[in-house]
Amino acid sequence: MSSVTASSVTASSVTASSVTASSVTASSASTKITCAEFLEMRHPVDTLQWRLPVVPKTTGGRGSLFGGVGLAAGVVALEQATGKPIIWATGQYLSITQQPAMVELEVLLPAVGRNVTQGRVVGHLDNKEIITILGACGSRPDAVKRLWQQMPEVPPPSECEPLGDRHETDSLHQHVEIRMARGMFGFSGTGTPSGDACSRLWARMPEVKHDAGALAIIADYMPSALGNAMGRITHCTSIDNTIRFADLTDSEWVLCDNHIEYIGNGFGYGTVNMWSDTGRLLATASQSMIVRIANDETPAST
């Protein structure tokens, strides 16, 4: 396949003007907060330690730490510890953590380089390790730049079905707006199954800049594609989550192009390409999941 540059991607049906013109922004870009501020992470001076509060807005619908939040906290800690932008990060989820709690994060930097620094973040609750994040931070001059993926054609957010409030209690989901552009949101049944393993959704955190940490949170909505692929509401637990960053740029909405690659042996694997509303590839992510389909679940309509 011939290479596709970022400028040629904007030929898709969604342009920057079509998205921003239809978006009702909760707060202007100048007043949006960073992901670190949203997570209310605390950092004792002159240490490589951070604290992440497990409170309603950092949890999923069942009151436990949202996996993407854990990865985002690791991204924030690595960037702040190294003073460099994140390149990639992967999180291994070791234990479910219920609110209220305070997760202690320690950053270790075993390989500090001029351009790239590699490190890991270990998260403890009391004396129990609950999450480990590996990653690298840094930047280098562009020797060459190519893009072989292309942003799919989808309707703008204003023409897509909003997900709505899926939970009675406060959680992270009240701070993330989702609109289905293709397929079904597999955790709630919103939308219509696409008949294949691909779903697409627009996402945004209206209060938060879509920096690397925020993208790590949004990427963890990819498992919703499981239910679309199965044609019925499907739940899961993430085992790991990896994200690699491309062209980080301001974007009011993020298009998540989700693909389920395999389901079997009780597990599932999926990927997501994350696009700006101007057609630039922001990041690509993947994860492994424990798949659960309740026997009494009613298949979604097709």
N, C-alpha and C positions, 0 to 999 in steps of 0.2 A: 504494500500500500504506500502511495506517495505521502510525504509529510504534509501536515496541515498546520499552518501557523496560527497563533492566537488571533490575528486580525481576520483570517478567513473563517474562523469559527462563527463569527457574528452573523453569518449568512443564514443561520437557523431562524425559525419563526419567532423567536423571542429576542428582541433587541434591548439595549440598555434603556432606551426611551420608553418602550412598551411596558417594561417592568416597573420602572420608577414612577411612571405616570399613574399606574394603577395601584401603587402601594400607599397605604396610609400608615406613615411611620409614627410609632408611639413616642419617639423622641428624636430630635435632630441628631445628625452624626456628631455634632460638636458636644452634645451632652451625654452621649453613650459612654458607658463604663467599660473597662477592660474585663476580660474573663477573670483575672486575678482578683479584681475588686468585687465582681459578682460572687465569686466563691468565698470571699471574706477570709482569704488565706492570711495567716499571721507568720511573721518571720523575725525571730529574735536576732538582734543586731550581732554582726560578726560571727555568725554560725552558718552551717549548711543544713539547717533544720527549718522545716515549715510545719504549720498546723492547719489541718483542713477540718472545719466543723461539719459534721453530718447532721443537717437540719432539713426541714421540709423541702427547701428549694434545691438541695443537692441530692435528693432521693427520687426514686421512681415511685410508681403508684402504690407499691406495697410497703413503703417506708424504709427501704434499704438503700444504701449508697448506690447511685446510678453509675454503671460501669464507665460511661463516657466522662463522667465527672472525675473519677479516679484517674483516668488517663490524662485528662486536662490538667489536673493538679500536678501530675508528674511533668507535663510539658512546661507549665509555668515555673515550677521549681528548677528545672534544668536550664531554662532560659535565664532566669534570674541568677542562678549560681555561676553560669559561665559568661554571662554578658553577651551571648551570641544567639542568633535566631535558631530555632529548632529545625533540623533536617528531617528526622524521622523519630518515631517513638513507638514502643510496643508495651502493652500492659498485660500482666498475667494476674488473673483474679483468683485469689486463694481462699477467700472466705466472704460470706455475706455479712454486711455490717449494718445493723439496724440503728436508726436514730433514737434518741440523741446520743452523740458520741463525738470525740475529738480524735482524729487520726493524726499521729505523729509521723512526719515524713523526713527522712534523712537522705541527703544527696551525697553520693560517692563519685569521685572523678578519677578513675584509674588511668586515663589516657588524655593528657592535656596537650594539645597541639597548637601550632600557630594559626592554622585555618580551621581545624576540626577538633572538637573536644568530645570524648565519649564518656558517658556516665550512666549511673543507675540511681533510681529513687526507691527506697524501701519504706513501705508504710506499715506502721504498727498500731494496734489498738491494745493498750496496756502492754503486755509482753508478747502478744501474738502477731506474727506477720500476716497481713491480710492482702497486700498488693505489692507487686514489684513492677517497676517501669524501667525499661532500658531505652536508651536513646543517644542521639548525637546532635550536637549543635555546631554551627559554623557557617561560613560563606566563602565562596571563591569566585573569581572573575569568570564570566561566561566564555568558554572556549568555543562552544557551539550551542545552539538552542533549536530544538525541533519538537513538534507535537504530532503524534500519530493518531490520537483519539480526537473525536469531534463531538461537540455538544449536541445531544439529540434535540430534535424539534419537538417542542411541547407548547401547550397554551401558556400564557402568562399567569401569574398567581391569581389575578383578579377573576380569571375564568375557570379556576380550579376549585374543587370541593374542599371547604375547610374541614379540618378534622374535628374541631369542637373540643369541649372539655370532657375527657374520658374518666375523670376521677372526682370523687366527692371531697377528698381531702387535698390540702395544698401539697404540691410536689414540684419537681423541675418542669413537668409538662405544662404548668401554668405560665412558664416563662419561655416556652418554645412554641412558635406557631407553625403548623403543618398544613399544607394544601396538597391534595393528591392530584398529580398531573397524568398518571397512568397507573392502572391496576388498583389493588385493594391494600389498605393498611391492615396488615395481618393480625394486629393485636386487638382491633376493635371491629373490623368488618366494614369500615368506611370505604366506599368505592366499590368497584366491580373487578373480580379477578381477571387478569389479562389473558389467561390461558397459557402463559409461559412463565419463565422464571425471572422476569424483569418487571420491576415497578419503579416509578419515578415520582418524586415528591419535591415540592418547594418547601424550604424550611428557613426560619429566621428566629433570632433572639432579639426582639424589639428593643430591649434595654441595653444590649451588649454589642460592642464592636466584634465583628466576625474575625477575630485574630486567631492564632493557632490553637489556643485553648478552646475557644468557642467552636471551632471546626471539629475538634476532637469530641466534643459533646454531641454535635449534630450528627457526626459519622455513626454514632451508636444507635441511630434510628434505622440503620440498614437492616437489622434483623426483622423489621416489620415486613420485609419482602418474603419471609418464610411462608406466612399465611397466604400471600398472593400466589406463590408457587404451588402450594398445596390446595388452594381453592377453598380454604376454610380457616377459621380463626386458629392460630397456632401460637404457643408461648415458648419461650426459651430462656436459658441462662447462658450468658457469655463466659467463655473460658479464657479468651484472650482477645486483644484488639490491637491492631497495628495501623498506623497512619503515616503516610509519607507526604511531605508538603511540596507543592510546585510554585505557582505564582500567587503569592498572598497579596490580595488587593482588596480595597473596600468594595463591598457588595451588600446591598440591602437584603437580597434574597440569595439563598444557596440552592442550586438544583442538585439533588441527590439521585444519581442514576444507579439503581440497586440491581444486583444480579446474584441469584442463588446458584451456586455451582454444583452442590451435591448435598443430598440428605440420605443418611443411612447409618446403620449401627447405633442409632440413637443420637447421632450428631448431624450438624449441618455446617456448611462453609459458604460464605458469601463475600462479595466485594462491592464497593461503591466508588464511583468517580464523582467528585464534587466540583460543580461549575459555578462561576460567578454569573451574575445577571448580564454581563457583557461578553460571555463566552470564553472566559479564561479558566483553565484548569487550576483549581485551588489546591486540591489534595486528592489522594487516592487511599482508600482504607480497606481492610479486610479483617475478618474474625472467624473464630470457631465457636460453635454454640451447642449446648445440650438442648435437644428438641423435645417438646412436650405437646402432645395432642390429646386433650381430654376425650374419653370415650363418648361423653354425652354432648360434645360440641356439635352444633348443627352446621352442616356444610354451607358456605356462603353461596348466594345465588350466582349463576353464571349467565 
